[in-house]
Amino acid sequence: MANIPQEKTLDNSIALLQEGYTYLQSRCEKFKSDIFQTRLLGEKVICLHGEEGAALFYDPEKFRREGAIPEFIKMSLFGKGSVQSMDGSAHRNRKEMFMSLMSPENMEKLMELVADNWENYLSRWEQTNKLVVLFEEVQEILCRAACAWAGVPLEEEEVRMRTDDFIGRIDSFGSVGPRYLRGVFARERTEKWLENIIEQVRRGELEAEEGTAVHMFAKFREPSVSGGEPEELDAKSAAVEVINIIRPFVAIAYYVAFSALALHRHPEYRQKLREGDDRDIEMFVQEIRRLYPFAPFLGARVREEFDWRGHHFEEGRLVLLDVYGTMHDARLWENPNEFRPERFLAWDGSPFDLIPQGGGAHHTGHRCAGEWITIGAAKVSLKFLVNMQYEVPKQNLNYSLKRIPSYPESGFTIRYVKRLDSDKPGGGNEKRSAFRGSVPLADRGACPYHKMKDIAAG
């Protein structure tokens, strides 16, 4: 039995915080191995890298998610009892609820809400010469759209506060100190807010449209552990799951900020995208998701001991999958640090190499249920960006790979915003038809991980 390469230090938690996104990949390169062992927070951890490592990581017979998410991350980001920490039938039942929201009709409705809010904010920007911090403004656009889609009432005076709380939870991941504490306080506020809404719906004091997340989780019944009648999901758990619909949608603002940055640094794509088709838009978005940093790694625990490539995995061992490093692996992506959307013309659609929101299957596995709407909302936003003109004043557009999550330090600030053409997306009365069909190009309602070259050929 081969020994797993191992770091010769007592604990590497501080090194992980200091190095951020590149920590796992740098060790794999050092050991010339897709697997190594380290110690984090006093616990032995096995780290996996690459496409084969991802395929192993998403084998549900070998790994479980229960107990894999540290309590301090649950406290700020996911909330206790969320679908991310479940396994087996409990996970399948809860995941089925999430996936039922991802029908083509529901996704199209959400994309129209995103476009409506983009239009409203664009009109506002055109009427002022003030600086617009795009990252912050897009957070609000997405928060408004997500709440309306989920059936969550959102008063005008609370938009910024609720948006900040959702972003605060996301921003707390991978941090310690004040940033982490802000995430904890944000979790408490959002859970109390949504828990109250769930209880109002159940008491009949608030009407929730059928098919929305609020209605669905307020009425959801889980199979009884004792085998009796299905039990009502407690209000707090229902609130947590509604939050887990809205929070990751607001997080798409990170991808939109990086899309604006990519357009600024690669201006040749602006005209190409304006004159191109939906395939060109989607390839650009996929390259944003591959190249720019968001999730650094994901965790699971070994279900039962097994051997892989001559290495032994003990039951209960914590295993981390190198998400960022796998998407920057030169064996999988030619010139991985270059921005090249065209690479997706030849992409084979593997579920284990492009993994910014997890790998494997959406319906039965732990791949993010909201990945399709992430791609769709990023596409809608990109269509607006390429059909706007604006000035990018001097600012700090760098982003740090040591900060998790990362984004352009200035938030990508613009001014003197205006539409390019009234008959193009982002202007005029053709807005709705322009954005219809912005969900992923794959069979709408099936897995979006299609072969881009087949679509290009067809």
N, C-alpha and C positions, 0 to 999 in steps of 0.2 A: 504494500500500500504506500503510495507516494505521499510525502509530507506536503502540506500546504505552505507555500512561502509565507513567512511571518515577520512582522515588524519587531525589532528588538528594543522596544521601549515599554515602559510601564503602562502608559495610557496616552492616546493620541487625540483626545477630545479637543484640546486647545489647538493642536495642529489643524484639525478639521475646521474649526471656527476661523482660524487665521488664513487657511488656504482656500476655503470655500469650494467652488464648483470643480476645481482641478485636483482636489485631494485624492480621490479614488483612482482616476486615470493615471496620475503621476506615479502612484505606487505600482499599478499594473505594468507601466512602461519600465519602471525600475527593476521589477522582478521578472520582466518578460513573460508575464503570465496573466491569464484572464481570471485568476482567482488568487486571493491572498487573505491572510488573517491579521487582524489588528485587535486592539482593545479600546473600547469607547465607553465612557462613563463607568469604568471598572468592569465592563463585560466583554468577554471574547466575542468577536464578530467576524464572520466570513464575508468577504466582498467579492461580487461577481461583476464581470464586464463583458460586453460584446453581445452579438446576436445569439450565440449558443447559450451564453449565460442567462440572457433574458428569457429564452425558451424554457430553460430549466426553472427559473424563478417563477414563471407563470404556470407551472404544472401543479394543479390543485391537489393532486394526490401526494405531493412531496412537501408542500408548504401551506401554512395557515397564516391568516392575518391577525387572529386573536392574540393579544399580548405583544404584537410587533411594534405598535405605535407607542412611543414613550408617553407617560402620563402628562408630562409638561407640554407636549405637542397637542394632545387631546384637549387640554385645558384652554388653549388659546385658539387652535385652528379648527379642528373637526367637531369637538364636543363629544361627550361621552354617549355611548350607545349608537353611534352613527354607523352607516352601512360600511364605511371603510374598515371598521374593526371586526366585521362579522365573517363567518365562514359557514359552509354547508347549507342546509335548507333555510336557515334564518337569513343568510346572505342572499340566496336565490329569491326568496319571497320579497325581501326589501328591494333588491336590485330590479326585480320585475316591475315594481311600482315606478322606479326611476325611468326604466326603459319605455314604459307605456306613455310617458310624456314626450318621447322623441318621435312621434308619428310625423310623417311629411307635413300634414296639415298644421300641427302644433309648431313645428319648426318654421314653416312659412309665416305663421302668425307672429312668432317671436322676431323674425327678421324684419317684418314690416314695422313692428314696434321700435326696433333699433333704428331703422331708417327714419321713422317719424321723429324720433328724438334727435338724431343727427341733423335733420332738417331744421328743427327748432333752434338748436344750438348754433348752427351755421348762420341762420338769420340773425341771431343775437350778435355773433362775432362780426358780421358784416356792418353792423350799426355802431361799432366802437373802434377806436384806434388803440385801445388798451392792449397790453400784452395778454396773450392767451396761453396758459400752461396746459398744453394738450393732454398730458397724462392725467391731470386732475379733472379736466372737463369731460374727458371720455369716461372716467370712472362714474360720473353722474349720469351720463347718457346711458350707460349700461345698467346702472342701478335702477334707474327709472323704468327701463324696458323690462328688466328681469322681475321687478316687483309687480308691474302691471300684468305680466305674463303668468306669474305665480299666483295671482289673486291677492296680493298683499297691498292693502291701502297705504299710500304714502303721501303725507301732507307736504305741501310745498315748503313750509318752513323747516321741515325735518330732513329734507333731501341730503344736504351736505353732511349732517350728523350721521345719518344712517350709512351713507356712502363711506365716510371716514371709518366707521366701525367695521364695515366689511373689509376695507383695505387694511385696517389695523390688524385684523386677525391674520390676513395673508402675510403682512409685513413682519409679523412676530415669528414666523417660521425661520429657524436657523439663527435665532438671536438670543441674547441674554440681556439682563438689565432692563432699562426703561422701555425699550422697544418691545420686549417680551411682555412686560407688565401692562403696557397699553393694549396688547392683544388679549390678555386675560380679561381686563375690564370691558373691552369691546365685546368679547364673547358673552359676558354676563348680561350686558345691556341688550344685545340682539336676541338672546334666548328669552329674556323676560318679555320683551316686546312681542316676539312671535308666539310665545306661549299664551299670552293674553289674547292674541288674535285667534288662535286655535280654540281657546275656551269660549270666546264670543261666538264663533261659528257653531260650536257644539250646543250652546245654549239658545241658538236661534236669534241672537242679537246682531249678528253680522252675516250677510248673505255672501256666500262664496260661489262663484260660477263653477258648475260641474266641469270636470276635466282639468281644473287648475291644480297646482301643487297643494295649495292650502285646503281645498275641498278634498283632495285625494287623501292627504295624510290625516286630516281631521276625521275622516270616515274610515280610515284603514283599520282592519282587524288582523292581528297576527295569530297564527296557530298557537294554541295553548301548549305550554311546556308539559303540562300534566295530561295532555290528550283530550281535554274537554273542549267546550265551545271556544271559537276564536275570541281573543281578547282585544279590547280597544287599546290602541297605542297610547301610552301616557302622553299628556300634553307636552311635556318637556322634550321627549324623544321625537314627537311629531314636529315640534318647533326646530329641533336640531336638523332634521332632514329637509325642512323647507329652507333653512339657512344654507344647507349643503347643495341646494339648487341655485340659490341667488349668489352666494359668495364666489364660487368658481367662475360664474358669468361675469361678475364685476372684475375679476382678475384678468379677463381678456384685455383690459386696459394696458397691461404690460406688453402684450403682443402688438397692440395698436401703436404704442409709443415706439416700439422697435421697428414697426413698419414705416413710421414717419422718418425714423433715423435712417433706415435702409434706402428710402426714396431720396433723402437728402445726400447720402454718400454715394448713391448710384443713380443719378438723375436720368441716365439713359433709359431707365425702365418706366419712367413716368409716361412718356408718349406711347411706348409699347403697350402699356396696360390700358391706356385710354382707347387705343385703336384695336386692341386685342379682344379676345373672347373670355368666357368664364374660366376656361382651362388655364389661361395665362394668369388670371387673378388667383386661382387656387394654387398653382405651382409657387407663386410668390409667397403666399401665406404659409404653405408647407415649409418653404425654406426659412421663413422667419421662425417657425416653431422648431426647426431642426438646429439652426445656427445659434440663435440667441438664448441666453440662459433663463430658465424658469425653475423647474424641479431639478435638484442636483442628484438625488438618489431616492430609492424607495425601499421599504423594509418588510420582511416576512420572517416567520419562524419555521424551523424544520418540523414537519408533522410526525414522521417516524424516521429513524435512522436509515441512511442509504449511502451508496457509493456512486460517485460520478467522476469519470476520467481518472480513476484510481485514487480519488480523494474521498475521505469519509466525512459524512455530515451527521453529527449527533442530534438526537431528538431534542427539540427545544432551542437549538442554536439560532441566534439572530443572524440573518443574512441580509446584506444590503446590495441592491442592484445599482450599478453606476449608470444613471440615466443620461446625464450630460456627456460623460465620456464616450458612451456607446454612440451617441449621435455626432461625435467628433472623431470617430475611429477611421483611420485612413484605409483600413481593410474593407470597410463598408461604404465609405463616401470618399470619392476622389477629391483631393485637395479640400479636406473637410473644413478648413478655416476660411475658405473663400465663399462669398455670397454668389450662388449660382442656381437660381430657380429652375433653369433648364434641366438640371440633373434629374428632375422628377419625370421627364419624358421617358426615361429608361428605367425608372424605379419599378421593381417587381411587386410592390405592395406588401412586402413582408410585415407581419404584425409584431416583429421583434427587433427592428432596427430604427424605425421612426417611432420613438416612445416618449414624447414629451408629457403625455398624460397616461402613461402605463402601456403595457403590451398585452398580447393575447386577445381573447374574445370579449366583446362588449356585454353580451347578454348573460353569459354564464360566469365570466371571470371578473377580475378586479380592474379591468381597463375602465377609464372614466366614462360614465354614461353620458356626460355632457360634451364629449369630444366633438361630436357632429355639429352641435350648436356653437362650439368654440370656433371651428373652421368657418361656419356660416357667418357669424357676427364679425369675425376678422375680415372676411371678404366684403361684407357690406361696408365696413369702416374704410377699407382700402379703396373701394370705389369712390367714396366721398373724397378721400385724400388726394387721389390722382385727378379729380375734377375740381379741385380748389387751387387757387393761387394765393401765396402768402409769403411774407418775408421771414427769414430765419435770422434773427439778430445774433450777434456774437454771444456765446454762452458755453457752458461746459457740457458737452454732449458725450463725454466718456461714461462708461459704466464699468463697475468693478466686478470681477469674478470672485472676489473675496466676500462680497456682500450677498446674502441670500434672503429674499429674492433680490435680483438686481434690476436696475432700470437706468435710463439716461439721467445723470445727476441733476440736470436742469429741468427735467420733466418734459423736455422738448417744447420750448417756448416759441410762439409765432405771433405775428401781428400783420395788420393790413390784409385781412382775410376777405376773399370774395370768390364767387363762383366763376368758373371759366366760361361756361355756356349754359343758358337757361334750358336747353333741350337735352342736356347730358345728365347722368346720375348726379344727384346732389343739387338739382335745381329744377324749377318748373313743375308742371303738372304731371310729368311723366315719371315722377319719382317712384311711385308704387310699382309700376310695371318694370322699371329698370332694376328693382331689387328683388322682384319675385324670382325664385329659383337660385337664391344665394346660398342655400344649403349645399353640402358637398356634392360634387358632380356624380358620385357613385349612385347606384340605384337608390333613389330617395326612399328611405325606410329600411334599406339593407345596410350592410357594413360599408363604410366609406373607404375602406382600404382596398381600392381597386387598382387595376393596372393603368397607369396614366398613358402609357404608350398605346394601349388599345383604344382609349377614348380619343387620343390624338389621331389615330388612324381612322376611327369611325366617324 
